[in-house]
Amino acid sequence: MSEEVDELDAYFDKIGEPTEGEAVKLEHIMMEKVAINPARRKLLRIVGIFGKTEKQLKEESGLNDFLFKFNMDFLLKEGFLKYEEGMYRLTDAGIAMHDSVC
């Protein structure tokens, strides 16, 4: 049984971190998922350079609670937005995306 664990450990060790090319490809896929989604573009545009509270974002976006949470979770998880001091703000990646699609 310990041989099976060793084989699994070896397999996962072999996989390791993505190569630079794979990382760039994954980044482009995430950027495309933001660029083609009107709700995500709208949220980035509303946050803008000054940031917004959750209440302001909900009111200005007009999204229902499910769509708001779904898209905000995506933007936060993928590093386009950050939450600090009660405000949602664009990250560097969010600023780059904002400048190119909003």
DSSP file (Angstrom, degrees, kcal/mol; ACC not computed):
  #  RESIDUE AA STRUCTURE BP1 BP2  ACC     N-H-->O    O-->H-N    N-H-->O    O-->H-N    TCO  KAPPA ALPHA  PHI   PSI    X-CA   Y-CA   Z-CA
    1    1 A M     >        0   0    0      0, 0.0     4,-1.5     0, 0.0     3,-0.4   0.000 360.0 360.0 360.0 -35.8    0.0    0.0    0.0
    2    2 A S  H  >  +     0   0    0      1,-0.2     4,-2.2     2,-0.2     5,-0.1   0.794 360.0  61.5 -65.2 -25.8    2.9    2.4    0.7
    3    3 A E  H  > S+     0   0    0      2,-0.2     4,-2.3     1,-0.2    -1,-0.2   0.896 101.4  52.3 -65.3 -38.7    4.0    1.9   -2.9
    4    4 A E  H  > S+     0   0    0     -3,-0.4     4,-2.3     2,-0.2    -2,-0.2   0.916 109.8  48.0 -63.0 -43.1    0.7    3.3   -4.2
    5    5 A V  H  X S+     0   0    0     -4,-1.5     4,-2.9     1,-0.2    -1,-0.2   0.909 110.6  51.9 -63.6 -41.7    1.1    6.4   -2.0
    6    6 A D  H  X S+     0   0    0     -4,-2.2     4,-2.5     1,-0.2    -1,-0.2   0.897 109.3  49.8 -62.4 -39.8    4.7    6.8   -3.3
    7    7 A E  H  X S+     0   0    0     -4,-2.3     4,-2.4     2,-0.2    -1,-0.2   0.907 112.1  47.9 -65.2 -41.3    3.5    6.6   -6.9
    8    8 A L  H  X S+     0   0    0     -4,-2.3     4,-2.8     2,-0.2     5,-0.3   0.928 111.8  49.5 -64.3 -44.8    0.8    9.2   -6.2
    9    9 A D  H  X S+     0   0    0     -4,-2.9     4,-2.4     1,-0.2    -2,-0.2   0.919 111.7  49.2 -59.8 -43.0    3.3   11.5   -4.5
   10   10 A A  H  X S+     0   0    0     -4,-2.5     4,-2.0    -5,-0.2    -1,-0.2   0.900 110.9  50.7 -63.6 -40.4    5.7   11.1   -7.4
   11   11 A Y  H  X S+     0   0    0     -4,-2.4     4,-1.7     2,-0.2    -2,-0.2   0.947 113.1  44.0 -62.9 -48.6    2.9   11.9   -9.9
   12   12 A F  H  X S+     0   0    0     -4,-2.8     4,-1.7     1,-0.2    -2,-0.2   0.850 112.4  52.9 -67.6 -33.6    1.9   15.0   -8.0
   13   13 A D  H  < S+     0   0    0     -4,-2.4    -1,-0.2    -5,-0.3    -2,-0.2   0.869 107.7  52.7 -65.2 -35.9    5.5   16.1   -7.6
   14   14 A K  H  < S+     0   0    0     -4,-2.0    -2,-0.2    -5,-0.2    -1,-0.2   0.872 104.9  54.8 -67.3 -37.6    6.0   15.7  -11.3
   15   15 A I  H  < S+     0   0    0     -4,-1.7    -2,-0.2    -5,-0.1    -1,-0.2   0.963  82.3 147.8 -62.8 -52.9    3.0   17.9  -12.2
   16   16 A G     <  -     0   0    0     -4,-1.7    -2,-0.1     2,-0.0    -1,-0.1  -0.010  54.6 -16.7  55.2-156.2    4.3   20.8  -10.1
   17   17 A E  S    S-     0   0    0      1,-0.1     2,-0.0     6,-0.0     6,-0.0  -0.426  79.5 -95.9 -78.9 153.7    3.7   24.5  -11.1
   18   18 A P        -     0   0    0      0, 0.0    -1,-0.1     0, 0.0    -2,-0.0  -0.360  42.7-108.4 -66.7 151.4    2.5   25.4  -14.6
   19   19 A T     >  -     0   0    0      1,-0.1     4,-2.5    -3,-0.1     5,-0.2  -0.219  34.8-100.1 -69.2 170.3    5.2   26.5  -17.0
   20   20 A E  H  > S+     0   0    0      1,-0.2     4,-2.2     2,-0.2     5,-0.2   0.906 125.5  50.3 -60.6 -41.3    5.4   30.2  -18.0
   21   21 A G  H  > S+     0   0    0      2,-0.2     4,-2.2     1,-0.2    -1,-0.2   0.905 111.0  47.9 -63.5 -42.5    3.5   29.5  -21.2
   22   22 A E  H  > S+     0   0    0      2,-0.2     4,-2.5     1,-0.2    -2,-0.2   0.890 110.7  52.3 -65.4 -39.2    0.8   27.6  -19.4
   23   23 A A  H  X S+     0   0    0     -4,-2.5     4,-2.2     2,-0.2    -2,-0.2   0.903 109.9  48.2 -63.8 -41.7    0.4   30.4  -16.9
   24   24 A V  H  X S+     0   0    0     -4,-2.2     4,-2.4     2,-0.2    -1,-0.2   0.906 110.9  51.4 -64.6 -41.8    0.1   33.0  -19.7
   25   25 A K  H  X S+     0   0    0     -4,-2.2     4,-2.0     2,-0.2    -2,-0.2   0.925 110.6  48.0 -61.7 -44.7   -2.5   30.8  -21.4
   26   26 A L  H  X S+     0   0    0     -4,-2.5     4,-2.1     1,-0.2    -1,-0.2   0.890 110.4  52.3 -63.0 -39.5   -4.5   30.5  -18.2
   27   27 A E  H  X S+     0   0    0     -4,-2.2     4,-2.3     1,-0.2    -1,-0.2   0.907 109.3  49.5 -62.4 -41.9   -4.3   34.3  -17.6
   28   28 A H  H  X S+     0   0    0     -4,-2.4     4,-2.3     2,-0.2    -1,-0.2   0.870 108.2  53.5 -66.1 -36.7   -5.6   34.9  -21.1
   29   29 A I  H  X S+     0   0    0     -4,-2.0     4,-2.0     2,-0.2    -1,-0.2   0.924 110.4  47.0 -62.8 -43.7   -8.5   32.5  -20.6
   30   30 A M  H  X S+     0   0    0     -4,-2.1     4,-1.3     1,-0.2    -2,-0.2   0.900 111.2  51.4 -65.2 -40.5   -9.5   34.4  -17.4
   31   31 A M  H  X S+     0   0    0     -4,-2.3     4,-2.8     1,-0.2     3,-0.2   0.891 109.2  50.9 -63.6 -38.4   -9.2   37.7  -19.2
   32   32 A E  H  X S+     0   0    0     -4,-2.3     4,-2.4     1,-0.2    -1,-0.2   0.892 104.7  57.0 -65.4 -38.9  -11.5   36.4  -21.9
   33   33 A K  H  < S+     0   0    0     -4,-2.0     4,-0.2     1,-0.2    -1,-0.2   0.799 113.3  41.0 -63.7 -27.5  -14.1   35.2  -19.4
   34   34 A V  H >< S+     0   0    0     -4,-1.3     3,-1.0    -3,-0.2     7,-0.3   0.900 113.5  52.4 -81.2 -45.9  -14.2   38.8  -18.1
   35   35 A A  H 3< S+     0   0    0     -4,-2.8    -2,-0.2     1,-0.2    -3,-0.2   0.832 111.4  44.9 -63.2 -34.8  -14.1   40.5  -21.5
   36   36 A I  T 3< S+     0   0    0     -4,-2.4    -1,-0.2    -5,-0.1    -2,-0.1   0.553  96.7  84.3 -88.7  -5.8  -17.0   38.5  -23.0
   37   37 A N    <>  -     0   0    0     -3,-1.0     4,-2.2    -4,-0.2     5,-0.2  -0.854  61.5-161.5-102.0 112.4  -19.3   38.8  -20.0
   38   38 A P  H  > S+     0   0    0      0, 0.0     4,-2.3     0, 0.0    -1,-0.2   0.845  90.3  54.4 -61.2 -35.0  -21.3   42.1  -19.9
   39   39 A A  H  > S+     0   0    0      2,-0.2     4,-2.2     1,-0.2     5,-0.1   0.907 110.1  46.5 -66.5 -40.4  -22.1   41.8  -16.2
   40   40 A R  H  > S+     0   0    0      2,-0.2     4,-2.3     1,-0.2    -1,-0.2   0.901 112.7  49.3 -68.9 -40.5  -18.4   41.5  -15.3
   41   41 A R  H  X S+     0   0    0     -4,-2.2     4,-2.4    -7,-0.3    -2,-0.2   0.914 111.2  51.1 -62.2 -41.1  -17.4   44.4  -17.6
   42   42 A K  H  X S+     0   0    0     -4,-2.3     4,-2.5    -5,-0.2    -2,-0.2   0.915 109.0  50.1 -62.5 -44.1  -20.2   46.5  -16.0
   43   43 A L  H  X S+     0   0    0     -4,-2.2     4,-2.4     2,-0.2    -1,-0.2   0.908 111.5  48.2 -63.2 -42.0  -19.0   45.7  -12.5
   44   44 A L  H  X S+     0   0    0     -4,-2.3     4,-2.2     1,-0.2    -1,-0.2   0.915 112.1  49.8 -62.6 -42.2  -15.4   46.7  -13.4
   45   45 A R  H  < S+     0   0    0     -4,-2.4    -2,-0.2     1,-0.2    -1,-0.2   0.901 111.6  48.2 -63.8 -41.2  -16.6   49.9  -15.0
   46   46 A I  H  < S+     0   0    0     -4,-2.5    -2,-0.2     1,-0.2    -1,-0.2   0.912 109.2  51.9 -67.9 -42.8  -18.7   50.8  -11.9
   47   47 A V  H  X S+     0   0    0     -4,-2.4     4,-1.9    -5,-0.2     3,-0.4   0.931  88.1 158.5 -59.1 -44.7  -15.9   50.1   -9.5
   48   48 A G  T  <  -     0   0    0     -4,-2.2    42,-0.5     1,-0.2     3,-0.1   0.024  62.4 -45.6  53.6-160.1  -13.7   52.4  -11.5
   49   49 A I  T  4 S+     0   0    0      1,-0.2    -1,-0.2    -4,-0.1    -2,-0.1   0.674 136.5  49.6 -82.3 -16.9  -10.6   54.0  -10.1
   50   50 A F  T  4 S-     0   0    0     -3,-0.4    -1,-0.2     1,-0.1    -2,-0.2   0.656 101.5-131.1 -97.6 -16.6  -12.1   55.2   -6.9
   51   51 A G     <  -     0   0    0     -4,-1.9     2,-0.3    -3,-0.1    38,-0.2   0.007  15.1-127.0  85.2 163.4  -13.8   52.0   -5.7
   52   52 A K  B     -A   88   0A   0     36,-1.7    36,-3.4    -4,-0.1     2,-0.1  -0.974  13.3-113.5-145.7 156.3  -17.3   51.3   -4.5
   53   53 A T     >  -     0   0    0     -2,-0.3     4,-2.4    34,-0.2     5,-0.2  -0.414  38.1-106.7 -81.1 167.1  -19.1   49.8   -1.5
   54   54 A E  H  > S+     0   0    0     32,-0.4     4,-2.6     1,-0.2     5,-0.2   0.908 121.2  52.8 -62.0 -41.2  -21.1   46.6   -2.0
   55   55 A K  H  > S+     0   0    0      1,-0.2     4,-2.4     2,-0.2    -1,-0.2   0.924 109.8  47.7 -60.9 -45.2  -24.3   48.6   -1.6
   56   56 A Q  H  > S+     0   0    0      1,-0.2     4,-2.8     2,-0.2     5,-0.3   0.915 112.3  49.8 -62.3 -42.9  -23.3   51.1   -4.3
   57   57 A L  H  X S+     0   0    0     -4,-2.4     4,-2.3     2,-0.2     6,-0.3   0.914 111.3  48.2 -62.9 -43.5  -22.3   48.2   -6.7
   58   58 A K  H  X S+     0   0    0     -4,-2.6     4,-1.6     2,-0.2     5,-0.3   0.929 115.4  44.6 -63.0 -45.2  -25.6   46.4   -6.2
   59   59 A E  H  < S+     0   0    0     -4,-2.4    -2,-0.2    -5,-0.2    -1,-0.2   0.940 118.3  41.9 -65.0 -47.6  -27.6   49.5   -6.8
   60   60 A E  H  < S+     0   0    0     -4,-2.8    -1,-0.2    -5,-0.2    -2,-0.2   0.801 115.1  49.5 -74.0 -29.1  -25.7   50.7   -9.8
   61   61 A S  H  < S-     0   0    0     -4,-2.3    -1,-0.2    -5,-0.3    -2,-0.2   0.835  87.4-149.3 -79.6 -31.5  -25.3   47.3  -11.5
   62   62 A G     <  +     0   0    0     -4,-1.6     2,-0.2    -5,-0.3    -3,-0.1   0.625  44.5 146.7  72.3  11.4  -28.9   46.4  -11.2
   63   63 A L        -     0   0    0     -5,-0.3    -1,-0.2    -6,-0.3    -2,-0.1  -0.531  52.1-113.3 -80.2 146.2  -27.9   42.7  -10.9
   64   64 A N     >  -     0   0    0     -2,-0.2     4,-2.6    -3,-0.1     5,-0.2  -0.289  38.2 -97.4 -70.2 167.9  -30.0   40.3   -8.8
   65   65 A D  H  > S+     0   0    0      1,-0.2     4,-2.5     2,-0.2     5,-0.2   0.872 121.7  50.3 -57.6 -41.9  -28.3   38.9   -5.7
   66   66 A F  H  > S+     0   0    0      2,-0.2     4,-2.8     1,-0.2    -1,-0.2   0.959 114.2  42.3 -63.6 -51.4  -27.3   35.6   -7.3
   67   67 A L  H  > S+     0   0    0      1,-0.2     4,-2.3     2,-0.2     5,-0.3   0.872 114.1  53.0 -64.5 -36.7  -25.7   37.2  -10.4
   68   68 A F  H  X S+     0   0    0     -4,-2.6     4,-2.5     2,-0.2     5,-0.2   0.964 113.9  41.2 -61.7 -52.0  -24.0   39.9   -8.3
   69   69 A K  H  X S+     0   0    0     -4,-2.5     4,-2.8    -5,-0.2     5,-0.2   0.917 114.4  52.6 -63.6 -44.1  -22.5   37.3   -5.9
   70   70 A F  H  X S+     0   0    0     -4,-2.8     4,-1.7    -5,-0.2    -1,-0.2   0.932 115.6  39.2 -57.9 -49.0  -21.5   34.9   -8.7
   71   71 A N  H  X S+     0   0    0     -4,-2.3     4,-2.5     2,-0.2    -1,-0.2   0.865 115.8  50.8 -73.8 -36.6  -19.7   37.6  -10.8
   72   72 A M  H  X S+     0   0    0     -4,-2.5     4,-2.5    -5,-0.3     5,-0.2   0.914 109.0  52.1 -66.5 -41.5  -18.1   39.3   -7.8
   73   73 A D  H  X S+     0   0    0     -4,-2.8     4,-2.8    -5,-0.2     5,-0.2   0.916 111.2  48.3 -58.6 -42.8  -16.8   36.0   -6.5
   74   74 A F  H  X S+     0   0    0     -4,-1.7     4,-2.5    -5,-0.2     6,-0.2   0.945 112.4  47.1 -62.3 -49.0  -15.3   35.3   -9.9
   75   75 A L  H  <>S+     0   0    0     -4,-2.5     5,-2.5     1,-0.2     6,-1.6   0.856 116.4  44.7 -64.7 -35.3  -13.7   38.8  -10.1
   76   76 A L  H ><5S+     0   0    0     -4,-2.5     3,-1.1     4,-0.2    -2,-0.2   0.937 114.2  48.0 -71.3 -48.0  -12.3   38.5   -6.6
   77   77 A K  H 3<5S+     0   0    0     -4,-2.8    -2,-0.2     1,-0.3    -3,-0.2   0.873 112.9  48.1 -62.2 -38.8  -11.0   34.9   -7.0
   78   78 A E  T 3<5S-     0   0    0     -4,-2.5    -1,-0.3    -5,-0.2    -2,-0.2   0.446 117.2-111.9 -87.1   0.8   -9.3   35.7  -10.3
   79   79 A G  T < 5S+     0   0    0     -3,-1.1    15,-0.5    -4,-0.2    14,-0.4   0.728  84.2 116.8  83.6  22.7   -7.6   38.8   -8.9
   80   80 A F  S   <S+     0   0    0     -5,-2.5    11,-2.0    -6,-0.2     2,-0.3   0.740  81.1  30.0 -89.9 -26.1   -9.4   41.6  -10.8
   81   81 A L  E     -B   90   0A   0     -6,-1.6     2,-0.3     9,-0.2     9,-0.2  -0.901  65.2-164.6-127.1 158.0  -10.9   43.1   -7.7
   82   82 A K  E     -B   89   0A   0      7,-2.6     7,-2.9    -2,-0.3     2,-0.6  -0.961  16.1-135.2-136.5 157.1   -9.9   43.3   -4.1
   83   83 A Y  E     +B   88   0A   0     -2,-0.3     2,-0.3     5,-0.2     5,-0.2  -0.958  35.6 154.8-116.0 118.2  -11.8   44.2   -0.9
   84   84 A E  E >   -B   87   0A   0      3,-2.6     3,-1.7    -2,-0.6    -2,-0.1  -0.990  62.2  -4.4-147.1 137.1  -10.2   46.6    1.5
   85   85 A E  T 3  S-     0   0    0     -2,-0.3     3,-0.1     1,-0.3    -1,-0.1   0.848 127.8 -53.8  52.4  41.8  -11.5   49.0    4.1
   86   86 A G  T 3  S+     0   0    0      1,-0.2     2,-0.4   -33,-0.0   -32,-0.4   0.559 118.8 101.3  76.8   8.1  -15.2   48.3    3.2
   87   87 A M  E <   - B   0  84A   0     -3,-1.7    -3,-2.6   -34,-0.1     2,-0.5  -0.949  67.7-132.0-127.6 144.9  -14.6   49.1   -0.5
   88   88 A Y  E     -AB  52  83A   0    -36,-3.4   -36,-1.7    -2,-0.4     2,-0.3  -0.828  35.1-179.8 -89.5 133.2  -14.1   47.0   -3.7
   89   89 A R  E     - B   0  82A   0     -7,-2.9    -7,-2.6    -2,-0.5     2,-0.2  -0.938  29.8-103.7-133.6 154.6  -11.2   48.2   -5.7
   90   90 A L  E     - B   0  81A   0    -42,-0.5    -9,-0.2    -2,-0.3     2,-0.1  -0.543  29.8-144.5 -74.9 140.4   -9.5   47.3   -8.9
   91   91 A T     >  -     0   0    0    -11,-2.0     4,-2.6    -2,-0.2     5,-0.2  -0.335  40.0 -89.6 -86.2-179.0   -6.2   45.3   -8.7
   92   92 A D  H  > S+     0   0    0      1,-0.2     4,-2.2     2,-0.2     5,-0.2   0.916 133.7  48.2 -58.9 -42.2   -3.5   45.9  -11.3
   93   93 A A  H  > S+     0   0    0    -14,-0.4     4,-2.3     1,-0.2    -1,-0.2   0.889 110.9  51.5 -64.8 -37.9   -5.0   43.2  -13.5
   94   94 A G  H  > S+     0   0    0    -15,-0.5     4,-2.8     2,-0.2    -2,-0.2   0.877 108.6  50.6 -65.5 -38.2   -8.4   44.8  -13.0
   95   95 A I  H  X S+     0   0    0     -4,-2.6     4,-2.6     2,-0.2    -2,-0.2   0.922 110.9  48.8 -64.6 -43.8   -7.1   48.2  -14.0
   96   96 A A  H  X S+     0   0    0     -4,-2.2     4,-1.3     2,-0.2    -2,-0.2   0.913 114.6  45.2 -62.4 -42.0   -5.6   46.7  -17.2
   97   97 A M  H  X S+     0   0    0     -4,-2.3     4,-2.3     2,-0.2     5,-0.4   0.913 111.9  52.4 -67.4 -42.4   -8.9   44.9  -18.0
   98   98 A H  H  X S+     0   0    0     -4,-2.8     4,-1.9     1,-0.2    -2,-0.2   0.925 109.7  49.2 -57.6 -46.6  -10.9   48.1  -17.2
   99   99 A D  H  < S+     0   0    0     -4,-2.6    -1,-0.2     1,-0.2    -2,-0.2   0.795 116.5  42.2 -65.6 -28.6   -8.7   50.1  -19.6
  100  100 A S  H  < S+     0   0    0     -4,-1.3    -1,-0.2    -3,-0.2    -2,-0.2   0.780 128.6  19.1 -93.8 -26.2   -9.0   47.6  -22.4
  101  101 A V  H  <        0   0    0     -4,-2.3    -3,-0.2    -5,-0.1    -2,-0.2   0.552 360.0 360.0-122.2  -9.0  -12.7   46.6  -22.3
  102  102 A C     <        0   0    0     -4,-1.9    -3,-0.1    -5,-0.4    -4,-0.1   0.469 360.0 360.0 -98.0 360.0  -14.7   49.2  -20.4
